[in-house]
Amino acid sequence: MSYRNTITDQLPLTEHINLVTSKGLKYLHITHPKAQARISLFGAHLLSFTPANSAPVIWMSGDAIFNGVKAIRGGVPICWPWFGPAKESPTVQPLAQTKNFPSHGFARNNHWQLLDSQSTADSCRVRLQLMPSPEAKRLWLHDFNLIAEFIISESLTLNLITENTGNSSFDYGGALHSYFQISQPDAIQVHGLDNNNPAPRALTGDVDIICENPATTITLEDNQLQRRIDINNEGNNAMVVWNPWQAGAKAFADMPDDGYQTMFCLEPAIIGKKAVTVAPGTSHTLTTKLSVTAL
């Protein structure tokens, strides 16, 4: 990625975690005997995860833009506190204008703070925090504390913790917009997207669907890479399945024209009118855990 060759500062946090600055943006570089990972503090955005002796699990666009303004293409963007266009979300208050509100909320377009980090012989753990700002208050009126917790070992766990620090309940939606690295479309099958239909799904063209009755664990099998990725989710009410295919990829300035051939999005989501209600003084956690095994 472009930021790797423009590092201006590097601060060791633990034996396995470095805080790196590149072009004014901060990143966490995790290098552990069990896995490597990269996380951007802009958006609390997982950029990569590669277990030891494994191919990369997470796809990142070769044309991704790292400017601290535009959401990064690839990795695991955090969509919060709504998913999709703001005007279509029931979690957005009926304010005067929503046409300029960002799609998928504002968490992925904000700079987060490093809350803490630690590492052991078994894993690394980092927590990032996003709190209300004047701009966030303009978009969403509620008081909150949002924490993204990453646990990196042979597997990767991402916990998105939404805390209500205000005096009234609020509803929120969102997704962990996970881009997975695949070998090629005709090599993969997905299991568990519909509890009522156990048949696997293949990737044969552009797809943008919402699966409202998914299994707790979704499995992405890649026959060419000879691996399976188990995606264990909690706190969601749906899975979003997305690949823009050839025409869609060409329409994105931050995606190579052939990028659709090596990526597949499987996203645990909280969407629709079934958004989560968080009472004052309580929290809700949206979790995804990624584990890789050989076929």
C-alpha positions in Angstrom: 0.0 0.0 0.0 1.1 3.5 -0.6 1.5 4.4 3.1 4.2 1.8 3.7 6.9 3.7 1.8 6.0 7.1 3.5 6.5 6.3 7.2 7.6 9.4 9.0 7.4 8.1 12.6 7.2 4.8 14.4 6.4 4.3 18.1 6.6 0.8 19.7 3.6 0.3 21.9 4.3 -3.3 22.9 6.6 -6.1 21.7 4.3 -6.8 18.8 2.5 -3.5 18.1 3.9 -0.3 16.5 2.1 3.0 16.1 3.1 4.3 12.7 2.6 7.7 11.2 2.4 8.1 7.4 1.4 11.3 5.6 -0.2 12.6 8.8 -2.3 9.5 9.4 -1.8 6.9 12.1 -1.7 3.1 11.7 -1.2 0.2 14.0 1.2 -2.4 12.7 0.8 -5.8 14.5 3.5 -8.3 13.9 2.9 -11.4 16.1 4.2 -15.0 15.6 0.6 -16.1 15.1 -0.5 -13.3 12.6 0.1 -9.9 11.1 -2.5 -7.2 10.8 -2.7 -3.5 10.0 -5.3 -1.1 11.4 -5.9 2.6 10.4 -6.9 5.0 13.2 -8.9 6.8 10.5 -12.1 4.9 10.6 -10.8 2.2 13.0 -10.4 0.4 9.8 -8.8 -3.1 9.6 -6.6 -3.0 6.5 -5.1 -6.5 6.6 -5.1 -9.8 8.5 -2.8 -12.6 7.6 -2.4 -15.6 9.9 1.0 -17.3 10.0 1.5 -19.6 7.0 -1.6 -18.4 5.3 -2.6 -16.2 2.4 -4.1 -12.8 3.3 -7.6 -13.0 4.5 -8.6 -9.4 3.9 -8.7 -7.7 0.5 -7.5 -4.2 0.0 -7.8 -2.2 -3.2 -4.6 -1.4 -4.9 -6.1 2.0 -5.8 -7.4 2.8 -2.3 -7.1 6.4 -1.2 -5.5 7.2 2.1 -6.2 10.9 2.6 -8.0 11.0 5.9 -11.2 12.2 4.2 -12.5 9.5 1.9 -13.4 6.1 3.3 -10.8 3.5 2.5 -11.7 0.9 -0.2 -11.2 -2.6 1.1 -10.4 -4.0 4.5 -13.3 -3.8 7.0 -14.9 -0.4 7.0 -17.1 0.3 10.0 -20.6 1.4 8.9 -22.2 3.2 11.9 -24.7 4.4 13.1 -26.6 3.6 9.9 -26.1 1.4 6.8 -26.7 2.6 3.3 -28.0 6.1 2.4 -29.0 8.2 5.4 -32.3 9.2 3.9 -33.3 5.5 3.8 -32.3 4.7 7.4 -34.8 4.6 10.2 -32.1 5.4 12.7 -31.5 8.9 11.3 -33.6 11.6 12.8 -35.8 13.5 10.3 -33.5 16.5 10.2 -33.9 19.3 7.6 -31.5 17.9 5.1 -29.9 14.5 4.7 -28.8 14.6 1.1 -25.2 15.6 2.2 -25.1 13.0 5.0 -22.5 10.3 4.3 -23.6 6.9 3.2 -23.0 4.2 5.9 -22.7 6.7 8.7 -19.8 8.7 9.9 -17.6 6.2 11.9 -15.5 5.2 8.8 -14.8 8.8 7.9 -13.6 10.0 11.4 -10.3 9.8 13.2 -10.4 7.5 16.2 -8.3 7.6 19.4 -6.2 4.8 20.6 -7.7 3.7 23.9 -5.2 0.9 24.9 -3.1 -1.9 23.5 -1.5 -5.1 24.9 0.2 -8.2 23.7 1.0 -11.6 25.1 2.5 -14.8 23.7 -1.0 -15.8 22.5 -2.5 -12.6 21.0 -2.5 -8.9 20.5 -5.4 -6.7 21.6 -6.1 -3.0 20.7 -9.0 -0.8 21.4 -9.9 2.4 19.5 -12.5 4.9 20.6 -14.8 7.4 18.9 -16.8 10.0 20.9 -19.2 12.7 19.8 -17.9 15.8 18.0 -19.7 18.9 16.8 -19.9 17.3 13.3 -21.1 14.0 14.6 -23.8 15.8 16.6 -24.9 17.6 13.4 -25.4 14.2 11.8 -26.7 12.3 14.8 -28.1 13.9 18.0 -27.3 11.2 20.5 -24.6 10.9 23.2 -22.5 7.8 22.7 -19.1 6.1 23.1 -18.1 3.8 20.3 -15.3 1.3 20.9 -13.7 -1.0 18.3 -11.8 -3.8 19.9 -9.4 -6.0 17.8 -8.1 -9.3 19.0 -5.4 -10.7 16.7 -4.2 -14.3 17.0 -4.6 -17.4 14.7 -8.1 -15.9 14.4 -9.2 -12.2 14.3 -12.1 -10.9 16.4 -13.6 -7.5 15.9 -16.0 -6.2 18.6 -17.9 -3.0 17.8 -19.3 -1.8 21.2 -22.0 0.9 21.1 -22.4 2.6 24.5 -25.3 4.9 25.2 -24.0 7.7 27.4 -27.1 9.9 27.2 -30.4 10.1 29.0 -32.7 8.6 26.4 -32.7 5.4 24.3 -31.5 5.5 20.7 -31.7 3.1 17.7 -28.6 2.4 15.6 -27.8 0.3 12.6 -24.6 -0.5 10.7 -22.3 -3.2 9.4 -18.8 -4.6 9.5 -18.2 -4.2 5.8 -15.8 -7.1 5.4 -13.9 -7.5 2.1 -12.5 -11.0 1.8 -9.5 -12.0 -0.4 -10.5 -14.7 -2.9 -8.5 -16.5 -5.6 -11.1 -16.1 -8.4 -14.9 -16.1 -8.5 -15.5 -19.6 -9.8 -13.3 -21.1 -7.0 -15.5 -20.1 -4.1 -18.7 -21.2 -2.4 -20.5 -19.7 0.6 -22.4 -21.7 3.2 -24.8 -20.5 5.8 -26.4 -17.4 4.2 -29.9 -18.8 4.6 -30.8 -21.0 7.5 -33.9 -22.2 5.5 -31.8 -23.3 2.5 -28.5 -25.0 3.2 -27.4 -25.1 -0.4 -24.1 -23.2 -0.9 -24.0 -20.0 -3.0 -21.6 -19.4 -5.8 -20.3 -16.0 -7.2 -21.2 -15.8 -10.8 -21.9 -12.1 -11.4 -22.7 -8.8 -9.7 -24.5 -9.3 -6.4 -25.9 -6.9 -3.8 -28.4 -8.8 -1.5 -29.4 -8.8 2.1 -29.8 -12.2 3.7 -32.2 -11.8 6.7 -32.0 -15.4 8.0 -28.3 -16.2 8.2 -26.6 -18.8 10.2 -24.4 -17.6 13.1 -21.4 -18.9 11.2 -20.9 -18.2 7.5 -18.3 -20.2 5.7 -16.4 -19.0 2.6 -14.6 -21.9 0.9 -11.9 -21.2 -1.7 -11.0 -24.4 -3.6 -8.0 -22.8 -5.3 -6.5 -21.4 -2.1 -7.5 -24.7 -0.4 -8.9 -22.9 2.6 -12.1 -22.1 4.4 -12.8 -18.9 6.3 -15.4 -19.3 9.1 -17.1 -16.0 9.8 -18.7 -16.2 13.2 -21.1 -13.3 13.9 -23.0 -12.0 16.9 -25.3 -9.0 17.4 -26.4 -8.7 13.7 -29.8 -9.4 12.2 -28.6 -9.9 8.6 -25.7 -10.5 6.2 -25.0 -8.3 3.3 -23.4 -10.0 0.2 -21.8 -7.8 -2.3 -19.5 -7.9 -5.4 -19.8 -5.0 -8.0 -18.5 -7.2 -10.8 -16.9 -5.7 -13.9 -19.1 -2.7 -14.6 -19.3 -1.8 -10.9 -15.5 -2.0 -10.4 -14.9 0.3 -13.4 -17.2 2.9 -11.9 -15.0 3.1 -8.8 -12.0 5.4 -9.0 -10.5 3.7 -6.0 -10.8 0.1 -7.3 -8.8 -1.5 -10.1 -11.0 -2.6 -13.1 -10.2 -6.2 -12.3 -10.6 -5.8 -8.6 -13.9 -7.6 -8.5 -12.2 -10.9 -9.4 -10.3 -11.1 -6.1 -12.8 -9.7 -3.6 -16.0 -10.7 -2.0 -17.9 -8.8 0.7 -19.7 -10.8 3.4 -20.9 -8.3 6.0 -22.7 -8.9 9.3 -25.2 -6.1 9.5 -27.9 -4.4 11.6 -30.4 -3.0 9.0 -34.0 -2.2 8.3 -36.6 -1.4 10.8 -35.1 -4.0 13.1 -32.4 -1.7 14.2 -31.0 -2.2 17.7 -32.3 -0.1 20.6 -29.7 0.9 23.2 -31.1 2.1 26.5 -29.3 4.8 28.6 -26.3 3.4 30.4 -26.3 0.2 28.4 -24.4 -1.1 25.4 -24.7 -3.4 22.4 -21.9 -5.3 20.7 -21.6 -6.3 17.0 -19.0 -9.0 16.6 -17.3 -10.8 13.8 -14.6 -13.5 14.3 -12.6 -14.7 11.3 -10.9 -18.2 11.5 -9.0 -19.9 8.7 -8.6 -23.7 8.2 -7.3 -25.8 5.3 -9.7 -27.7 3.1 
